[in-house]
Amino acid sequence: MVAESPRYSATPGLRPRRDRGRGRSDRAVTVTSHVALGVWAIIVLLPLLWVFLSSFKTDREIIAGSPLALPQQWNFDNFVRAWTEGKLGLAMFNTVVVVGAALLIVMMLGAMCAYVLARFEFFGRRAIYYLMLAGLTFPVFLAIVPLFFVLQNLGVLNTLPGLILTYVAFALPFTVFFLYAFFQGLPGEISEAAAIDGAGNWRTFFQVMLPMAVPGMASVAIFNFLGLWNQYLLPVALNTKRDNWVLSQAIASFQSQAGYQSDNGTLFAAVVITIVPVLIAYLLFQRQLEGSVTQGTNK
């Protein structure tokens, strides 16, 4: 009988020194990351808390009081004035129409374009994809003057349809880039099985491949929604008619008016009204976003 080698013997309750060191390093990384995330959360939440509390204060409280102090009286008149006198309700309606229509169009066109580029072989496929990527590197402000004349010649300058077309054009490259890798990672056996069952290209895309890409579609929809909702330069340059203003233009007008009339409470109330839909959209689609990121990491 051969005696057991000492390096294979283990004493109950003891762990190798190497595992102890690894555990300490893991704990150090965990603590450091949690501290960094906590500091970052404070940096992000403090300005939001300041804006929220200031939206209920009077101008004297905002100027002379502490930024994070509770208001002496919760004043909801600021929200009423922002919604009615500042025409924020009309701007909210225009923003919902423009962003909603542009999001639907760009998601459908982007999904179809990404699916074709990822799943089909044809001449010029790579060139089209690289042109889409080049659109991501093109600064928006360089296209303002050409866009102005293009929309003017089309007769849609200073209109909501013209702004929708512009939003679609600038959101399409990112959508294609994001969904291209997602469609490319889907198993080809499923589309082949659909073709064997007699499904055509359109039916395979809408009934088979598109439902499988819902997590990726949800993620890119959230990113596009945030980008289009907060868009400022394009509406200011291409949509100067007051009745067609979106929220970013209305907030800018509040800021200019507050500088002359000292109505900062109304300004903060308007900012809160603008932020709320974004927070609601993120909370509703948070799980889809996390699931798509996790799924993309596993691939």
MARTI-317226 format. One record per residue (C-alpha): x, y, z; residue number from 1. Coordinates in steps of 0.2 Angstrom, whole numbers. Each point is the difference from the previous one (the first is absolute). Layout:
<bazas>
+-------+-------+-------+------+
!    px !    py !    pz ! tise !
+-------+-------+-------+------+
!     X !     Y !     Z !  NUM !
...
+-------+-------+-------+------+
</bazas>
This chain:
<bazas>
+-------+-------+-------+------+
!    px !    py !    pz ! tise !
+-------+-------+-------+------+
!     0 !     0 !     0 !    1 !
!     7 !    17 !    -5 !    2 !
!    -1 !    14 !    12 !    3 !
!   -10 !    15 !    -5 !    4 !
!    11 !    14 !    -6 !    5 !
!     1 !    15 !    11 !    6 !
!    -5 !    13 !   -14 !    7 !
!   -17 !    -9 !    -2 !    8 !
!    -4 !    -1 !    19 !    9 !
!   -11 !    14 !     6 !   10 !
!    -4 !     5 !    18 !   11 !
!   -18 !     3 !     4 !   12 !
!    -4 !    18 !     2 !   13 !
!    15 !     7 !    -9 !   14 !
!     1 !     7 !   -18 !   15 !
!    16 !     2 !   -10 !   16 !
!     9 !    16 !     2 !   17 !
!    -3 !     4 !   -19 !   18 !
!   -19 !    -1 !     2 !   19 !
!     1 !    12 !    15 !   20 !
!     9 !    13 !   -10 !   21 !
!   -12 !    -2 !   -14 !   22 !
!   -15 !     3 !    12 !   23 !
!     8 !    15 !     7 !   24 !
!     3 !     8 !   -17 !   25 !
!   -18 !    -4 !    -5 !   26 !
!    -6 !     9 !    15 !   27 !
!    11 !    15 !    -3 !   28 !
!    -6 !     1 !   -18 !   29 !
!   -18 !    -2 !     6 !   30 !
!     2 !    14 !    13 !   31 !
!     9 !    12 !   -12 !   32 !
!   -13 !    -3 !   -13 !   33 !
!   -15 !     3 !    12 !   34 !
!     8 !    16 !     7 !   35 !
!     3 !     7 !   -18 !   36 !
!   -18 !    -4 !    -4 !   37 !
!    -6 !     8 !    15 !   38 !
!    10 !    16 !    -3 !   39 !
!    -7 !     0 !   -18 !   40 !
!   -18 !    -3 !     6 !   41 !
!     2 !    15 !    12 !   42 !
!     7 !    11 !   -14 !   43 !
!   -15 !    -4 !   -11 !   44 !
!   -13 !     0 !    13 !   45 !
!     4 !    17 !     8 !   46 !
!    -3 !    11 !   -15 !   47 !
!   -17 !    -9 !    -3 !   48 !
!    -5 !     2 !    18 !   49 !
!     5 !    19 !    -1 !   50 !
!   -11 !     2 !   -16 !   51 !
!   -14 !    -9 !     8 !   52 !
!     0 !    10 !    16 !   53 !
!     2 !    16 !    -9 !   54 !
!   -15 !    -3 !   -11 !   55 !
!   -11 !     2 !    16 !   56 !
!     9 !    16 !     6 !   57 !
!    -2 !    18 !    -2 !   58 !
!    13 !    11 !    -8 !   59 !
!     6 !     7 !    17 !   60 !
!     2 !   -18 !     7 !   61 !
!    10 !    -5 !   -16 !   62 !
!    11 !    14 !     1 !   63 !
!     3 !     3 !    18 !   64 !
!    -3 !   -17 !     8 !   65 !
!    10 !   -16 !     0 !   66 !
!    -1 !   -10 !   -16 !   67 !
!    -5 !   -16 !     8 !   68 !
!   -12 !     7 !    14 !   69 !
!   -18 !    -5 !    -1 !   70 !
!   -12 !    14 !    -6 !   71 !
!    -9 !    10 !    13 !   72 !
!   -16 !    -4 !    -9 !   73 !
!    -2 !   -12 !   -14 !   74 !
!    -5 !    11 !   -14 !   75 !
!    -9 !    -9 !   -15 !   76 !
!    -3 !    17 !    -9 !   77 !
!    17 !    -2 !    -8 !   78 !
!    -6 !   -15 !   -10 !   79 !
!   -17 !     8 !    -4 !   80 !
!     9 !    15 !    -8 !   81 !
!    13 !   -11 !    -9 !   82 !
!   -14 !   -10 !    -8 !   83 !
!   -12 !    14 !    -5 !   84 !
!     9 !    17 !    -1 !   85 !
!    16 !    -8 !    -7 !   86 !
!    -9 !   -11 !   -12 !   87 !
!     9 !   -15 !     6 !   88 !
!   -15 !   -11 !    -3 !   89 !
!     0 !     4 !   -18 !   90 !
!    19 !    -3 !    -1 !   91 !
!    -3 !   -17 !     9 !   92 !
!   -13 !    -5 !   -13 !   93 !
!    12 !     5 !   -14 !   94 !
!    14 !   -10 !     8 !   95 !
!   -10 !   -15 !     3 !   96 !
!    -6 !     0 !   -18 !   97 !
!    17 !     3 !    -8 !   98 !
!    10 !   -12 !    11 !   99 !
!   -13 !   -13 !    -1 !  100 !
!    -2 !     0 !   -19 !  101 !
!    19 !     1 !    -3 !  102 !
!     3 !   -14 !    12 !  103 !
!   -13 !   -11 !    -8 !  104 !
!     7 !     3 !   -17 !  105 !
!    19 !    -1 !     4 !  106 !
!    -3 !   -16 !    10 !  107 !
!    -9 !    -8 !   -15 !  108 !
!    12 !     6 !   -13 !  109 !
!    15 !    -3 !    11 !  110 !
!    -5 !   -18 !     4 !  111 !
!    -4 !    -4 !   -18 !  112 !
!    17 !     7 !    -6 !  113 !
!    10 !    -8 !    13 !  114 !
!    -8 !   -17 !    -3 !  115 !
!     4 !     1 !   -19 !  116 !
!    18 !     5 !     3 !  117 !
!     3 !   -13 !    13 !  118 !
!    -9 !   -15 !    -8 !  119 !
!     1 !     2 !   -19 !  120 !
!    15 !     0 !   -12 !  121 !
!     0 !    12 !   -14 !  122 !
!    11 !    12 !    -9 !  123 !
!     4 !    16 !     9 !  124 !
!    -6 !    -6 !    17 !  125 !
!    16 !     4 !    10 !  126 !
!     0 !    17 !    -9 !  127 !
!   -17 !     4 !     6 !  128 !
!     4 !    -5 !    17 !  129 !
!    15 !    11 !     1 !  130 !
!    -9 !    14 !    -7 !  131 !
!   -13 !    -2 !    15 !  132 !
!    15 !     0 !    12 !  133 !
!     7 !    16 !    -8 !  134 !
!   -17 !     8 !     4 !  135 !
!     4 !    -2 !    18 !  136 !
!    16 !    10 !    -1 !  137 !
!    -8 !    15 !    -9 !  138 !
!    -3 !    15 !    11 !  139 !
!   -18 !     6 !     1 !  140 !
!     5 !    18 !    -1 !  141 !
!     8 !    -2 !   -17 !  142 !
!   -16 !    -6 !    -8 !  143 !
!   -11 !    15 !     6 !  144 !
!     2 !    11 !   -15 !  145 !
!    -2 !   -14 !   -13 !  146 !
!   -15 !    -7 !    10 !  147 !
!    -8 !    17 !     0 !  148 !
!     0 !     2 !   -19 !  149 !
!    -5 !   -18 !    -2 !  150 !
!   -16 !     2 !    11 !  151 !
!    -3 !    16 !    -8 !  152 !
!     0 !    -7 !   -17 !  153 !
!   -12 !   -14 !     6 !  154 !
!   -12 !    12 !     7 !  155 !
!     2 !    -7 !    18 !  156 !
!    10 !    13 !     8 !  157 !
!    -6 !     6 !    17 !  158 !
!   -13 !   -15 !     1 !  159 !
!    -1 !   -15 !    10 !  160 !
!     1 !   -13 !   -14 !  161 !
!    17 !     9 !    -5 !  162 !
!     6 !    -2 !    17 !  163 !
!    -5 !   -19 !     0 !  164 !
!     9 !    -3 !   -16 !  165 !
!    16 !     8 !     7 !  166 !
!    -1 !   -10 !    16 !  167 !
!    -2 !   -16 !    -9 !  168 !
!    15 !     4 !   -11 !  169 !
!    12 !     4 !    15 !  170 !
!    -6 !   -15 !    10 !  171 !
!     1 !   -13 !   -14 !  172 !
!    19 !    -3 !     0 !  173 !
!     0 !    -4 !    19 !  174 !
!   -15 !   -11 !    -2 !  175 !
!     8 !   -10 !   -14 !  176 !
!    16 !    -1 !     9 !  177 !
!    -7 !    -7 !    16 !  178 !
!   -12 !   -12 !    -8 !  179 !
!    12 !    -7 !   -13 !  180 !
!    10 !   -10 !    13 !  181 !
!   -16 !    -5 !     8 !  182 !
!    -7 !    -8 !   -16 !  183 !
!    17 !    -7 !    -5 !  184 !
!     0 !    -9 !    17 !  185 !
!   -17 !    -9 !    -2 !  186 !
!     1 !   -18 !    -5 !  187 !
!    -1 !    -3 !   -19 !  188 !
!    -9 !   -17 !     3 !  189 !
!   -16 !     8 !     5 !  190 !
!    -1 !    11 !   -16 !  191 !
!     4 !   -16 !   -10 !  192 !
!   -13 !   -10 !     8 !  193 !
!   -13 !    14 !    -3 !  194 !
!     5 !     0 !   -19 !  195 !
!    -2 !   -19 !     0 !  196 !
!   -17 !     2 !     7 !  197 !
!    -5 !    11 !   -15 !  198 !
!     3 !    17 !     8 !  199 !
!     6 !    14 !   -11 !  200 !
!    12 !    14 !     5 !  201 !
!   -13 !    12 !     6 !  202 !
!    -9 !   -13 !    11 !  203 !
!    17 !    -7 !     6 !  204 !
!     5 !    18 !     6 !  205 !
!   -16 !     6 !     8 !  206 !
!    -6 !   -17 !     8 !  207 !
!    16 !    -9 !     4 !  208 !
!    16 !    12 !     0 !  209 !
!    -8 !    16 !     6 !  210 !
!    -8 !    -8 !    16 !  211 !
!    17 !    -7 !     5 !  212 !
!     8 !    17 !    -2 !  213 !
!   -12 !     8 !    13 !  214 !
!    13 !     3 !    13 !  215 !
!    12 !     9 !   -12 !  216 !
!   -15 !    10 !    -7 !  217 !
!    -5 !     5 !    18 !  218 !
!    18 !     6 !     4 !  219 !
!     2 !    10 !   -16 !  220 !
!   -17 !     7 !     2 !  221 !
!     4 !     7 !    17 !  222 !
!    17 !     8 !    -6 !  223 !
!    -9 !     8 !   -15 !  224 !
!   -14 !     6 !    11 !  225 !
!    12 !     9 !    12 !  226 !
!    10 !     7 !   -14 !  227 !
!   -15 !     6 !   -10 !  228 !
!    -9 !     7 !    16 !  229 !
!    15 !    10 !     5 !  230 !
!     3 !     7 !   -18 !  231 !
!     3 !    18 !     0 !  232 !
!    11 !     6 !   -15 !  233 !
!   -11 !    -7 !   -14 !  234 !
!   -17 !     7 !     6 !  235 !
!     8 !    17 !     3 !  236 !
!     7 !     1 !   -17 !  237 !
!   -14 !    -9 !   -10 !  238 !
!   -15 !     4 !    10 !  239 !
!    -2 !    18 !     4 !  240 !
!   -19 !     1 !     0 !  241 !
!    -7 !     3 !    17 !  242 !
!   -15 !   -12 !    -1 !  243 !
!    12 !   -14 !    -5 !  244 !
!    12 !     2 !    14 !  245 !
!     6 !   -16 !     9 !  246 !
!     5 !    -1 !    18 !  247 !
!    18 !     5 !    -2 !  248 !
!    -5 !    16 !    -8 !  249 !
!   -13 !     4 !    13 !  250 !
!    13 !    -3 !    14 !  251 !
!    12 !    12 !    -9 !  252 !
!   -14 !    13 !    -1 !  253 !
!    -3 !    -2 !    19 !  254 !
!    18 !     3 !     3 !  255 !
!     1 !    16 !   -10 !  256 !
!   -17 !     6 !     8 !  257 !
!     7 !    -4 !    18 !  258 !
!    15 !    11 !    -3 !  259 !
!   -11 !    15 !    -3 !  260 !
!   -15 !    -3 !    11 !  261 !
!     9 !   -11 !    14 !  262 !
!   -13 !   -14 !    -1 !  263 !
!    12 !   -14 !     5 !  264 !
!   -13 !   -11 !     8 !  265 !
!    -9 !    -1 !   -16 !  266 !
!    16 !    -5 !    -9 !  267 !
!     4 !   -14 !    12 !  268 !
!   -18 !    -6 !    -1 !  269 !
!     1 !    -1 !   -19 !  270 !
!    17 !   -10 !     2 !  271 !
!    -9 !   -12 !    12 !  272 !
!   -14 !    -3 !   -12 !  273 !
!    12 !    -3 !   -14 !  274 !
!    10 !   -13 !    10 !  275 !
!   -15 !   -10 !     7 !  276 !
!    -4 !    -9 !   -17 !  277 !
!    18 !    -5 !    -2 !  278 !
!     1 !    -8 !    17 !  279 !
!   -17 !    -9 !    -2 !  280 !
!     7 !    -7 !   -17 !  281 !
!    16 !    -6 !     8 !  282 !
!    -9 !    -8 !    15 !  283 !
!   -13 !    -9 !   -12 !  284 !
!    14 !    -7 !   -11 !  285 !
!    14 !    -2 !    12 !  286 !
!    -1 !   -19 !     1 !  287 !
!     0 !    -1 !   -19 !  288 !
!    15 !    10 !    -1 !  289 !
!     9 !   -10 !    13 !  290 !
!    -5 !   -16 !    -8 !  291 !
!     6 !     5 !   -17 !  292 !
!    17 !     6 !     6 !  293 !
!     2 !   -16 !    10 !  294 !
!    -5 !   -10 !   -16 !  295 !
!    12 !    10 !   -11 !  296 !
!    14 !    -3 !    13 !  297 !
!    -3 !   -19 !     0 !  298 !
!     1 !     0 !   -19 !  299 !
+-------+-------+-------+------+
</bazas>
